[in-house]
Amino acid sequence: MISSFNFASIPHIIFGAGKLSQLYETIPKFGKNILILTGEKSLKDSGKWDLIADELTKRNITFHRETVSGEPSPSIVDQITDKYRGEEIELVIGIGGGSVTDAGKAVSAMIPKNDSVINYLEGVGSKKPDGEKIPYIAVPTTSGTGSEATKNAVISQVGPEGFKKSLRHDNYVPNYAFIDPELVLSCPSSVTAASGMDAFSQLLEAYTSTKASPMTDALSFSGMSYMRENIIAACKGGSSDINVRTGMAYGSLMSGMALANAGLGVIHGMAGPIGGLFEIPHGVVCGTLLAEATKMNLEELKKKNSKEAKAHLKKHADIGALLANQRYDQESEVNKYCDMLIDKLEKWTRVLEIKRLSAYGITENDFDKIIEKSGLKNNPVYLSDKEMKKILKNRL
């Protein structure tokens, strides 16, 4: 029996190598006065920005460019929206990694408002977004967050009382998403590794979520099958292979669609607070916690004898078999393939050289504050504070 489920809207997706060329034909549908957000250096250094700017100029499209360094904060979003609120911007485009994509999403939502974005953040502000926005196009240059397919923008304020919270509305889904793997060819291996582990954690957490449906399972499984084949290659010798980059871009896109509809688990339940308290890239947090959190979930699921726990164990075994490129049919093999899943995730963590939490100044003394702000989201099994601290300790 298939349980009832909801599935959120997604952008008009244009996917494939060289598809950025279609962006220039799409822009005039919205207008000819546009605001473009990019990262600070990488797009310019790759030579892509000059090509984009030349093409826009050739087509008589007026464009303004703002850069975003690091994860977007309320002050960054407010500064940009205050600057352009009176400029009659007709379209916002974000060309960059997840941080740029989220910043663009927030700017498109806040230009129509004479207000600070902080007032609309979940768990921080007192106002509810109404969905009004300037049309928005997302153009990712990393394969990680899947933000090009979601309805929320994650905004961070880092410090002792810091937070990572979402600006969320169904209408904040980008109008278009252009996923061109050629834009990812110049992405450094360290960013590729952290982004890839983030995307895989999203796929796995969505697949094993208590809110998963057959539809999100299909998306997650498909995404993981492509990431299995390409995540190591993308960082270790295959970074210039367009087929490898295409597989990673597809996995990332599927992760965004899956998480938007199935939710996530304890990895992201802890990643938000950690990212709010410490200057640590989101992908690194998720990547470093991935194997340990999955191992803890499996340990707790094995202690239970319920139908639901057995079903969740089988889903983990499905992915263990997928990553091992094997098939299994017998219930007696569930534990074997769950172990294979952990072995593979631990191997990826080592080979991809994902840093430990201590590299960013996190100590055991910080655990209570992290756990206090953390949550389980749609984790397949309950974990106590003690168990969550063990996950953190094992990745110090």
C-alpha positions, 0 to 999 in steps of 0.5 A: 500500500502506498501512503499519501504524500505531497510533492512540492513544485520544482523549477523548469529544469534545463540540464546538460553540458553546454545548456548555459547557452539557453540562459540568454534566450530565457532572460528576455521572458522576464525583462532586460534589467537583471541582477546577477549574484556570483561567488567572489572569485571562482567564476571570474578565475575560470573565465566563465564570467567574462564569457557570460558578461560579453554575451549579455552585453551583445544582447543589450541586456542591462546587468548588475553584478554582486558577489557573495563570499561564504554563506549568506548572512542577514547583513549580506542579503539586506545590503544587496536588497537595500541597494537594488530595491529602487532599481526596477530589477526584473530578474535575479540570477544566482550563478555559483555554489549553494551559498550563492544560490541561497543568497539569490533566492533570498534577494529575489524574495526581499527586494519587494519588501522594505524590511530585513530578511531576519524578520522572516527567518524560521525560528528567528523572525516574527513575520511569515513570507507571503511568496512575493518575489522577483523572478529567479534563475538558479545556475549552480557551479558546484554539485552539492546542496541541490538548492536549485530545486528547493523552496528555501534559502538558508541564511547564517549568522555565525557566532556564540549565539549564531544560527542557520535558519531558512527563509521558506515559501513554496513560491521561492522555488527558482523559476528556472534551474540551468544545470550545466556540468561544464560550469563545474569542471573547474571546481577544486577537489576539496570543494567537490569532495565536501559538496559531493558528500553533502549531496550524498548525505541528502540523498541517503537521509531523504531515502531513509526519512520517515516522510519518504514516499515511493516518488522520493525513493525513486529520485534518491535511489537514482541520484545515489546510483550516479554518485556511487559511480562518480564521487571518487573520480570527480576528486581523484583524476576524473575532475575534467571528465564531463561525464563524471561531472554530469553524474555528480550534477545529476545526483545533486539535483536529485538530492534537492528534489528529494529533500524538499519532499522527504525531509532530512535526518540527524546529520542535517539536524546537527549541521545547522547548529554547528554551522551557526556556531562555527566557521565551517563549510556546510559540506564538510560538516555533513561529509564528516558526520555521514558515516558516523551518524549512519552507523549510529542509526543502524545500531539503534535500529538493530535494537528494535524489533518493530516492522518499521525498524526492519523496513528502515534497516532494509532500506539501508541495506538497499543502499549498501548493496547499491554501493557494492554494485551487488543485488540481494534478495534474502532477508538474512543478508540485511546486516551484511549490506548494512555493514557494507554501507558503513564500510563504503561511507568510511572509505569515502571519508578517508579517500576524500580527506574530509576534515574532522570537526576539531580542524575548525576549533570544535572541542568536546566542551562545545557538545552541549551547546551543539546538541541543545540547538540540534534536532532529529528532523525526520530521522528513521530512529530516535537518538538520545543526546548521549548518542548524538554526542558520540557521533560528534566525538567520533569525528573530533 
